[in-house]
């Protein structure tokens, strides 16, 4: 419950900061009695769309730690922790990135990578993953996450999300204004848009938001194929990653915190909205390399 409250409060704080920013810059006043100021609306949409995405990216590491209850490995206390750190360090060196922070959290089999910068990232591994896989399979999963970092997938997905957010904010309000103008044709009042604008813009934001989510999920699935190939390259062969995926297909995947799902090792349900391709497709893609 604490984690849910923290997530809600964080999102509200981010939105408040963005709205205050648009008010200070004066771009939130895109609706006037004389019509729609598209330049101000474009600026407003960019700030809301990209601002929220990049603030979330910058906060991704602390949010991941708080939401999972992760324990960061500073000084290894067990041989397993020492192996985990040494393995991530080896893979990071091979990929040409700085050593990520490494943490373990309680949960069913899963792992993820997050962070705003290649040389200051975080790799999280669940206890379920460590308990249910061989070391070679765990190394393949770690290589997959390191490949995500080396490929810059966190920033790439943030940019894609920012573009989608911007279009959703902009188009929903333009469509709302057009519909409202049609409904108010012949009205001599110059008081600006009415209820038609409010209702239409909200409905369109929801509809366009679903379409944007489908596009973002498609890009995420392509990054997963690339990270799988990157893991095979870092491991020097593809079989360990194939074995890891096959085992994950037989295990019950653990849930990841919101915002971490796109860069985890397993994905959600629903083909269009899934951030990860089906396990069978990922294995087939690796076998075809």
RODO-2510 file (C-alpha; in nm, 4 decimals, decimal comma):
residues 289
     n   res          X          Y          Z
     1     x     0,0000     0,0000     0,0000
     2     x     0,2870     0,2369     0,0825
     3     x     0,4330     0,1834    -0,2633
     4     x     0,1034     0,2650    -0,4350
     5     x     0,0631     0,5821    -0,2280
     6     x     0,4224     0,6809    -0,3077
     7     x     0,3642     0,6286    -0,6808
     8     x     0,0425     0,8335    -0,6781
     9     x     0,1993     1,1170    -0,4773
    10     x     0,5033     1,1218    -0,7040
    11     x     0,2902     1,1436    -1,0185
    12     x     0,0807     1,4221    -0,8658
    13     x     0,3968     1,6117    -0,7709
    14     x     0,5375     1,5753    -1,1229
    15     x     0,2127     1,7009    -1,2774
    16     x     0,2025     1,9945    -1,0357
    17     x     0,5572     2,0943    -1,1310
    18     x     0,4737     2,0760    -1,5019
    19     x     0,1535     2,2781    -1,4656
    20     x     0,3336     2,5436    -1,2604
    21     x     0,6042     2,5586    -1,5290
    22     x     0,3481     2,6107    -1,8055
    23     x     0,1772     2,8806    -1,5986
    24     x     0,5056     3,0651    -1,5370
    25     x     0,5884     3,0496    -1,9090
    26     x     0,2351     3,1587    -1,9972
    27     x     0,1766     2,8725    -2,2415
    28     x    -0,1201     2,7311    -2,0481
    29     x    -0,3390     3,0129    -2,1810
    30     x    -0,3811     2,8653    -2,5280
    31     x    -0,7602     2,8989    -2,5160
    32     x    -0,8888     3,2521    -2,5635
    33     x    -1,2203     3,4161    -2,6431
    34     x    -1,0817     3,4777    -2,9923
    35     x    -0,9836     3,1196    -3,0659
    36     x    -0,7115     2,8604    -3,0175
    37     x    -0,3494     2,9743    -2,9930
    38     x    -0,1794     2,6737    -3,1550
    39     x     0,1725     2,8040    -3,0844
    40     x     0,1022     2,8235    -2,7112
    41     x    -0,0728     2,4849    -2,7251
    42     x     0,2297     2,3285    -2,8978
    43     x     0,4598     2,4656    -2,6265
    44     x     0,2207     2,3456    -2,3540
    45     x     0,2042     1,9987    -2,5136
    46     x     0,5830     1,9718    -2,5396
    47     x     0,6332     2,0657    -2,1751
    48     x     0,3658     1,8245    -2,0506
    49     x     0,4622     1,5471    -2,2931
    50     x     0,8397     1,5493    -2,2653
    51     x     0,8626     1,7008    -1,9186
    52     x     0,6728     1,4179    -1,7537
    53     x     0,8648     1,1517    -1,9473
    54     x     1,2082     1,2925    -1,8621
    55     x     1,1281     1,3622    -1,4974
    56     x     1,0121     1,0013    -1,4685
    57     x     1,3367     0,8863    -1,6301
    58     x     1,5491     1,0940    -1,3931
    59     x     1,3561     0,9540    -1,0977
    60     x     1,3575     0,5959    -1,2253
    61     x     1,6433     0,4680    -1,0104
    62     x     1,5197     0,5881    -0,6705
    63     x     1,1626     0,4940    -0,7622
    64     x     1,2753     0,1409    -0,8559
    65     x     1,4583     0,1037    -0,5251
    66     x     1,1657     0,2318    -0,3191
    67     x     0,8931     0,0440    -0,5040
    68     x     1,0665    -0,2952    -0,4960
    69     x     1,2284    -0,2689    -0,1528
    70     x     1,5548    -0,3522    -0,3255
    71     x     1,8786    -0,4057    -0,1352
    72     x     2,1766    -0,2567    -0,3199
    73     x     2,4894    -0,4696    -0,3071
    74     x     2,7703    -0,2389    -0,1937
    75     x     2,9860    -0,4959    -0,0225
    76     x     2,9046    -0,8604    -0,1073
    77     x     2,8025    -1,0580     0,1991
    78     x     2,7745    -1,3976     0,0315
    79     x     2,9503    -1,5829    -0,2518
    80     x     2,6345    -1,5434    -0,4635
    81     x     2,6371    -1,1651    -0,4216
    82     x     3,0093    -1,1555    -0,5048
    83     x     2,9433    -1,3589    -0,8201
    84     x     2,6528    -1,1318    -0,9159
    85     x     2,8637    -0,8163    -0,8865
    86     x     3,1596    -0,9714    -1,0685
    87     x     2,9354    -1,0913    -1,3513
    88     x     2,7682    -0,7540    -1,4015
    89     x     3,1090    -0,5825    -1,3914
    90     x     3,2442    -0,8197    -1,6567
    91     x     2,9434    -0,7666    -1,8821
    92     x     2,9535    -0,3888    -1,8330
    93     x     3,3214    -0,3807    -1,9296
    94     x     3,2471    -0,5859    -2,2410
    95     x     2,9621    -0,3511    -2,3344
    96     x     3,1760    -0,0412    -2,2744
    97     x     2,9559     0,1138    -2,0052
    98     x     3,0151     0,2161    -1,6452
    99     x     2,9451    -0,0339    -1,3698
   100     x     2,5722    -0,0197    -1,2859
   101     x     2,4402    -0,0430    -0,9345
   102     x     2,3222    -0,3946    -0,8644
   103     x     2,0343    -0,4783    -0,6337
   104     x     1,8328    -0,7795    -0,5226
   105     x     1,4642    -0,7650    -0,4370
   106     x     1,2134    -1,0186    -0,3070
   107     x     0,9833    -1,1502    -0,5758
   108     x     0,9018    -1,4024    -0,8437
   109     x     1,1462    -1,4533    -1,1355
   110     x     1,2217    -1,1237    -1,3083
   111     x     1,4895    -0,8612    -1,3653
   112     x     1,5093    -0,5097    -1,5028
   113     x     1,7451    -0,2258    -1,5894
   114     x     1,6744     0,1418    -1,5399
   115     x     1,8430     0,4793    -1,5072
   116     x     1,8854     0,7961    -1,7092
   117     x     2,2510     0,7468    -1,8027
   118     x     2,4516     0,4597    -1,9472
   119     x     2,7266     0,5031    -1,6908
   120     x     2,4939     0,5435    -1,3922
   121     x     2,2306     0,2740    -1,4345
   122     x     2,0719     0,0149    -1,2081
   123     x     2,0216    -0,3582    -1,2605
   124     x     1,7640    -0,5233    -1,0367
   125     x     1,7366    -0,8997    -0,9962
   126     x     1,4667    -1,0853    -0,8058
   127     x     1,5304    -1,3587    -0,5529
   128     x     1,2983    -1,5809    -0,7558
   129     x     1,5196    -1,5466    -1,0619
   130     x     1,8333    -1,6343    -0,8672
   131     x     1,6657    -1,9334    -0,7012
   132     x     1,5169    -2,0849    -1,0149
   133     x     1,7914    -2,0478    -1,2753
   134     x     2,1391    -2,1821    -1,3280
   135     x     2,4254    -1,9342    -1,3084
   136     x     2,4687    -1,9452    -1,6848
   137     x     2,1024    -1,8590    -1,7337
   138     x     2,1214    -1,5773    -1,4774
   139     x     2,4290    -1,4433    -1,6564
   140     x     2,2329    -1,4429    -1,9833
   141     x     1,9533    -1,2430    -1,8169
   142     x     2,2096    -0,9998    -1,6761
   143     x     2,3633    -0,9688    -2,0240
   144     x     2,0162    -0,8858    -2,1588
   145     x     1,9777    -0,6048    -1,9043
   146     x     2,3286    -0,4728    -1,9679
   147     x     2,2490    -0,4737    -2,3410
   148     x     1,9433    -0,2575    -2,2667
   149     x     2,1714    -0,0071    -2,0923
   150     x     2,4390    -0,0161    -2,3632
   151     x     2,1751     0,0310    -2,6345
   152     x     2,0418     0,3402    -2,4563
   153     x     1,6960     0,1881    -2,4383
   154     x     1,5904     0,3895    -2,1325
   155     x     1,6451     0,7191    -2,3135
   156     x     1,5066     0,5849    -2,6429
   157     x     1,1817     0,4729    -2,4813
   158     x     1,1574     0,8040    -2,2938
   159     x     1,1886     0,9986    -2,6204
   160     x     0,9246     0,7811    -2,7868
   161     x     0,6934     0,8214    -2,4873
   162     x     0,7529     1,1975    -2,4908
   163     x     0,6625     1,2253    -2,8590
   164     x     0,3473     1,0205    -2,8070
   165     x     0,2476     1,2215    -2,4994
   166     x     0,2968     1,5476    -2,6894
   167     x     0,0767     1,4383    -2,9790
   168     x    -0,1935     1,3113    -2,7411
   169     x    -0,2063     1,6399    -2,5485
   170     x    -0,1988     1,8539    -2,8640
   171     x    -0,4440     1,6589    -3,0819
   172     x    -0,6978     1,5948    -2,8059
   173     x    -0,7296     1,9678    -2,7418
   174     x    -0,7398     2,0618    -3,1098
   175     x    -1,0143     1,8051    -3,1754
   176     x    -1,1965     1,9231    -2,8650
   177     x    -1,1844     2,2811    -2,9886
   178     x    -1,3070     2,1866    -3,3370
   179     x    -1,5985     1,9829    -3,1983
   180     x    -1,6901     2,2583    -2,9563
   181     x    -1,6794     2,5197    -3,2319
   182     x    -1,9150     2,3052    -3,4413
   183     x    -2,1578     2,2650    -3,1514
   184     x    -2,1491     2,6384    -3,0766
   185     x    -2,1844     2,7607    -3,4344
   186     x    -2,4104     3,0649    -3,4457
   187     x    -2,3360     3,1435    -3,0800
   188     x    -2,2439     3,5084    -3,0518
   189     x    -2,0890     3,4743    -2,7084
   190     x    -1,7151     3,5308    -2,7057
   191     x    -1,6529     3,3483    -2,3816
   192     x    -1,4307     3,0808    -2,5326
   193     x    -1,4914     2,7028    -2,5548
   194     x    -1,7709     2,5404    -2,3586
   195     x    -1,8572     2,1963    -2,2240
   196     x    -1,8119     2,0387    -2,5674
   197     x    -1,4416     2,1208    -2,5560
   198     x    -1,3982     1,9771    -2,2059
   199     x    -1,5804     1,6503    -2,2732
   200     x    -1,4315     1,5919    -2,6193
   201     x    -1,0744     1,6679    -2,5152
   202     x    -1,0995     1,4276    -2,2201
   203     x    -1,2490     1,1494    -2,4350
   204     x    -0,9929     1,2019    -2,7109
   205     x    -0,7067     1,2069    -2,4619
   206     x    -0,8164     0,8636    -2,3414
   207     x    -0,8651     0,7258    -2,6958
   208     x    -0,5411     0,8716    -2,8294
   209     x    -0,3631     0,7598    -2,5134
   210     x    -0,4580     0,3984    -2,5884
   211     x    -0,3329     0,4322    -2,9464
   212     x    -0,0091     0,5886    -2,8225
   213     x     0,0362     0,3028    -2,5744
   214     x     0,0108     0,0523    -2,8612
   215     x     0,2832     0,2362    -3,0537
   216     x     0,5106     0,2624    -2,7489
   217     x     0,4592    -0,1086    -2,6752
   218     x     0,5531    -0,1975    -3,0348
   219     x     0,8810    -0,0057    -3,0041
   220     x     0,9460    -0,1726    -2,6686
   221     x     0,9063    -0,5175    -2,8242
   222     x     1,1620    -0,4310    -3,0925
   223     x     1,4096    -0,3234    -2,8231
   224     x     1,3588    -0,6594    -2,6525
   225     x     1,4648    -0,8485    -2,9648
   226     x     1,7702    -0,6242    -2,9872
   227     x     1,8574    -0,6774    -2,6189
   228     x     1,8277    -1,0548    -2,6634
   229     x     2,0707    -1,0344    -2,9561
   230     x     2,2975    -0,8125    -2,7462
   231     x     2,2950    -1,0715    -2,4673
   232     x     2,3968    -1,3422    -2,7137
   233     x     2,6832    -1,1223    -2,8340
   234     x     2,8037    -1,0453    -2,4803
   235     x     2,7850    -1,4138    -2,3853
   236     x     2,9664    -1,5162    -2,7022
   237     x     2,6884    -1,7586    -2,7961
   238     x     2,3107    -1,7561    -2,8093
   239     x     2,2243    -2,0815    -2,6300
   240     x     2,2401    -1,9434    -2,2719
   241     x     1,9851    -1,6718    -2,3584
   242     x     1,7647    -1,9281    -2,5341
   243     x     1,7835    -2,1514    -2,2252
   244     x     1,7020    -1,8582    -1,9950
   245     x     1,3989    -1,7611    -2,2029
   246     x     1,2801    -2,1218    -2,2179
   247     x     1,3000    -2,1508    -1,8409
   248     x     1,1202    -1,8172    -1,7957
   249     x     0,8455    -1,9525    -2,0184
   250     x     0,7951    -2,2339    -1,7683
   251     x     0,8045    -2,0063    -1,4621
   252     x     0,5457    -1,7610    -1,3328
   253     x     0,6902    -1,4149    -1,4104
   254     x     0,6923    -1,1607    -1,1318
   255     x     0,5292    -0,8213    -1,1659
   256     x     0,7499    -0,5172    -1,2107
   257     x     0,6782    -0,1672    -1,0837
   258     x     0,5103     0,0681    -1,3295
   259     x     0,7730     0,2298    -1,5469
   260     x     1,0128    -0,0651    -1,5167
   261     x     0,8043    -0,3059    -1,7249
   262     x     0,9406    -0,2025    -2,0622
   263     x     1,2953    -0,2975    -1,9614
   264     x     1,2264    -0,6107    -1,7615
   265     x     1,3018    -0,9620    -1,8770
   266     x     0,9366    -1,0690    -1,8966
   267     x     0,6309    -0,8884    -2,0237
   268     x     0,2595    -0,8418    -1,9706
   269     x    -0,0549    -0,9806    -2,1334
   270     x    -0,2314    -0,8558    -2,4431
   271     x    -0,0463    -0,8605    -2,7731
   272     x    -0,0957    -0,4991    -2,8740
   273     x    -0,0141    -0,3570    -2,5324
   274     x     0,2563    -0,6087    -2,4360
   275     x     0,5969    -0,4507    -2,3813
   276     x     0,7640    -0,7856    -2,4563
   277     x     0,7191    -1,0278    -2,7481
   278     x     0,6015    -1,3815    -2,6682
   279     x     0,8815    -1,6043    -2,5382
   280     x     0,8477    -1,8329    -2,8424
   281     x     0,9050    -1,5425    -3,0825
   282     x     1,2113    -1,4281    -2,8892
   283     x     1,3596    -1,7778    -2,8949
   284     x     1,2873    -1,8106    -3,2677
   285     x     1,4553    -1,4764    -3,3359
   286     x     1,7651    -1,5870    -3,1450
   287     x     1,7774    -1,9212    -3,3242
   288     x     1,7645    -1,7366    -3,6562
   289     x     2,0772    -1,5303    -3,5749
***
